[in-house]
């Protein structure tokens, strides 16, 4: 069933979007039908959606799922794939249809595409079906009473999950995805939100931004980063009656699961018993493998084994009771939910005339999960008092702020492993005390 | 050097590295998020203080109230160093 059919069937008579005058579910459905009427030429085409505001975005999702062959959610205009045009609404005339563009029969499902940060720094478009995207949606008597805050970019996996959960369960949704922690907290308070999904780092910032105890939270969700016991304990003490979940998601694979027992990691018993329609295993390299119920994108075939398990490339540690997440096997650094590819930062450092070798890795941070650290070997005679600052300014010129090393260590030599590559050991430790 | 002064020194150092413009007069009532340092800057400050003082009160923090002002922030370090 398409998203629009699901909402037509549910026939919710409540507010869907909280903002200004707001939008009801019936308005969203009517707007979606209008969009289809005005855009017959988009049927079976590939289009990309950009985010402007929640009401328009949700109406577009409803209109074009089951209408277009391919739906790209574009987090950044630079990522626009070939043979695809951006829907800029309310009606667009597509350019002449490219010959090589595959069109699909009317009754086939829309393929959704979302960009991942990938393991190389080059974003990859991974396809999803509406069924796999909505597999985690929970609908019960209570879910209609929820007022969700959208704290993630809605064109990314975590944000879309919040949007779909809210829409399909008849809840209300407020856009709190922009601004600093204080501005977001003000929006959360103004919208009388009672359900929030955010990264552990954003939760810590919200705690520092003001009085979040005054919020009547019924649902607290943490995702996008490893949730440590400390933040889970703090939130469960503040909101003892709220449902507290932390989510693990391998966005590339479109699989994930929620942990509801307020403890970091997940129960070791899931390794033998499975959970949430997933089978689990851990290999000798400490990689977590998951077997999803649906076939993942064919681009991921190389990461599948003969039994249909997918290498999540997430490192885990196991105790008798619990499995804990340690970080990415690739060394990918997660700074408050933003992914940093160490090699990319190393390349930038190496462009500086004073740098001979650079090794970039993550260091645990109690506030942002991880911070970027660089060990740097200098050319002789280059060391001077202002060099650290110079190198950081050099990085700032070509990297996003969260990618810039927060600590630079000048070292005499760089350890290399047997194959001659720089060793980039994961500096994270298990946090479960 | 007292803790407050040490934290202020680290704050200026980190602000320089993090390319943040601190407000002119930071006192006990300054709201942390309005001091000019952003969330990345704060994480850097806490990491720097862990190197200088050998403690990170946030890593084991299970208290219900996170610091909102500079005074509260200093207080958490004073408390942690005593304990």
Boltz contact constraints between the chains, C-beta under 6 A:
constraints:
  - contact:
      token1: [A, 182]
      token2: [B, 33]
      max_distance: 6.0
  - contact:
      token1: [A, 205]
      token2: [B, 39]
      max_distance: 6.0
  - contact:
      token1: [A, 207]
      token2: [B, 66]
      max_distance: 6.0
  - contact:
      token1: [A, 208]
      token2: [B, 66]
      max_distance: 6.0
  - contact:
      token1: [A, 209]
      token2: [B, 33]
      max_distance: 6.0
  - contact:
      token1: [A, 230]
      token2: [B, 61]
      max_distance: 6.0
  - contact:
      token1: [A, 233]
      token2: [B, 62]
      max_distance: 6.0
  - contact:
      token1: [A, 237]
      token2: [B, 64]
      max_distance: 6.0
  - contact:
      token1: [A, 238]
      token2: [B, 64]
      max_distance: 6.0
  - contact:
      token1: [A, 365]
      token2: [B, 43]
      max_distance: 6.0
  - contact:
      token1: [A, 366]
      token2: [B, 56]
      max_distance: 6.0
  - contact:
      token1: [A, 366]
      token2: [B, 58]
      max_distance: 6.0
  - contact:
      token1: [A, 366]
      token2: [B, 59]
      max_distance: 6.0
  - contact:
      token1: [A, 367]
      token2: [B, 42]
      max_distance: 6.0
  - contact:
      token1: [A, 367]
      token2: [B, 43]
      max_distance: 6.0
  - contact:
      token1: [A, 367]
      token2: [B, 46]
      max_distance: 6.0
  - contact:
      token1: [A, 368]
      token2: [B, 43]
      max_distance: 6.0
  - contact:
      token1: [A, 371]
      token2: [B, 43]
      max_distance: 6.0
  - contact:
      token1: [A, 392]
      token2: [B, 17]
      max_distance: 6.0
  - contact:
      token1: [A, 406]
      token2: [B, 44]
      max_distance: 6.0
